């Protein structure tokens, strides 16, 4: 049976474990530095199995060796951005956490696929890719999968049409420089611009970009239900070899004229991880927006690289 290891038993890690268990994607190891937290969350989840009727096993642990021979490792560790905290500071702290855990974990699972969730996710995906020394198809970050889901929901709400009928993509950075692509969106094949005027479209795009911040403002914490569902969807695409198109943060080496940077773009996810990176024919405005996202991400990567040289 497949083995999924989730590093970090907070709200997001717990939701990932829940969704993977419900979908019966494989046996799950939930690891946390405070082992009691992981053991307690795993026990709580397993005690729901007779009611929820899933047959996978969830094990809580504080020992990384328990993650040995994982097919997929999900990294949710790290601190959340606090009021007044600069993005560079957040990236610096979380880069150390991600780099350390990747080096410790991958020695037990040399053939695993890494799914990065820690923010800023594009930068942390780059850190994980470099630290693991894995091929780029085996390291990717949660980005457009979540943002695209939010975009689809807001379109559905605006039109009062089933979400199942709506296709929409969000690429670029997972943050304020994300790029929703209404030109590529459709409702059961009908171009979205045939159904929504420009003014409403601008509001939908703005709402999508601010969706994460809206939840933080309401809850005082990051989203977890939607994040967990998006992660499980990507895991399912890989473990079931669904070859599903899911926008994800991946290492680009010439695609979209971008090199040595991780960013959200449409990819095909299958049994080998990132099976293929899809290059869209962007117009001049879209290319400019994507380049702005690249500059922001690359700036943080350069700061981290310089910091590593000096230590």
Secondary structure as GFF3:
##gff-version 3
##sequence-region A 1 311
A	DSSP	beta_strand	3	7	.	.	.	ID=ss1
A	DSSP	alpha_helix	11	22	.	.	.	ID=ss2
A	DSSP	beta_strand	27	31	.	.	.	ID=ss3
A	DSSP	alpha_helix	35	46	.	.	.	ID=ss4
A	DSSP	alpha_helix	49	52	.	.	.	ID=ss5
A	DSSP	beta_strand	58	61	.	.	.	ID=ss6
A	DSSP	three_ten_helix	64	67	.	.	.	ID=ss7
A	DSSP	beta_strand	72	75	.	.	.	ID=ss8
A	DSSP	alpha_helix	87	106	.	.	.	ID=ss9
A	DSSP	beta_strand	113	116	.	.	.	ID=ss10
A	DSSP	alpha_helix	121	132	.	.	.	ID=ss11
A	DSSP	three_ten_helix	136	138	.	.	.	ID=ss12
A	DSSP	beta_strand	139	142	.	.	.	ID=ss13
A	DSSP	alpha_helix	144	159	.	.	.	ID=ss14
A	DSSP	three_ten_helix	163	165	.	.	.	ID=ss15
A	DSSP	beta_strand	166	167	.	.	.	ID=ss16
A	DSSP	beta_strand	170	172	.	.	.	ID=ss17
A	DSSP	beta_strand	178	180	.	.	.	ID=ss18
A	DSSP	three_ten_helix	182	184	.	.	.	ID=ss19
A	DSSP	beta_strand	186	187	.	.	.	ID=ss20
A	DSSP	beta_strand	190	191	.	.	.	ID=ss21
A	DSSP	three_ten_helix	192	194	.	.	.	ID=ss22
A	DSSP	alpha_helix	198	209	.	.	.	ID=ss23
A	DSSP	alpha_helix	211	219	.	.	.	ID=ss24
A	DSSP	alpha_helix	225	239	.	.	.	ID=ss25
A	DSSP	beta_strand	244	253	.	.	.	ID=ss26
A	DSSP	three_ten_helix	255	257	.	.	.	ID=ss27
A	DSSP	beta_strand	259	270	.	.	.	ID=ss28
A	DSSP	beta_strand	273	277	.	.	.	ID=ss29
A	DSSP	alpha_helix	284	310	.	.	.	ID=ss30
###
